[in-house]
Amino acid sequence: MKPLPRKSIQIAIAVLLVGYPILMWFGLERFRVQTLSLAVGIAIVVRLAVRERSSKVEVAGLGALLALLALAAWFSESERFLMFLPAVISAALGVAFALSLRAGTESWVERLARETYGTSELPPTARAYCRRVTGIWTAFFFVNASIAASLAAWGPVAWWALYSGFLAYGMMGLVMAVEYIYRRAIVAPVADREAAALGIQKRGRRAW
């Protein structure tokens, strides 16, 4: 029997991560906290083991922090530690986005845009817009982390699962939709004119 490809394992863990709040909600009604802690710990270890070699040290640090939460839940037999995982991940994303806004540093969204459009350079309007969008996502992740952490500490499990498993993703989708519409209607025409003037080529016809 052939072992599962690394990519398949990564995708499976990503799916589990997205559905984590709902799975945890149902799991707490059927299993002991220690059983769930063990499952979470194993998933974290597997994720770190199959991460790409190019992954940064920060990823391993985040994994270690999540593993410590699972370990704390094991010893305390309190589900509250497990409920903090979404808040910690959101806060870590906020920190990563915020650090990319330092002077002289390429913003996180600009890096993603260059990879998406297959170009080593973006027009000035697109670069400035990417920094603004990075700032918006930074604020979103920190606000989301604050709400998720508050519910993890004091809220009922059902409320935490509802917010972290549904509402947070809904708000994320809304931000993405509004950003996409605004980018295509307002930013793309200007960026395309600048790109043409500067001789910047992009892959495909998607809007900046």
Secondary structure, 3 states (H helix, E strand, C coil): CCCCCHHHHHHHHHHHHHCHHHHHHHHHCCCCHHHHHHHHHHHHHHHHHCCCCCCCHHHHHHHHHHHHHHHHHHHHCCCHHHHCHHHHHHHHHHHHHHHCCCCCCCCHHHHHHHHHHCCCCCCHHHHHHHHHHHHHHHHHHHHHHHHHHHHHHHCCHHHHHHHHHHHHHHHHHHHHHHHHHHHHHHHHHHHHHHHHHHCCCCCCCCCC
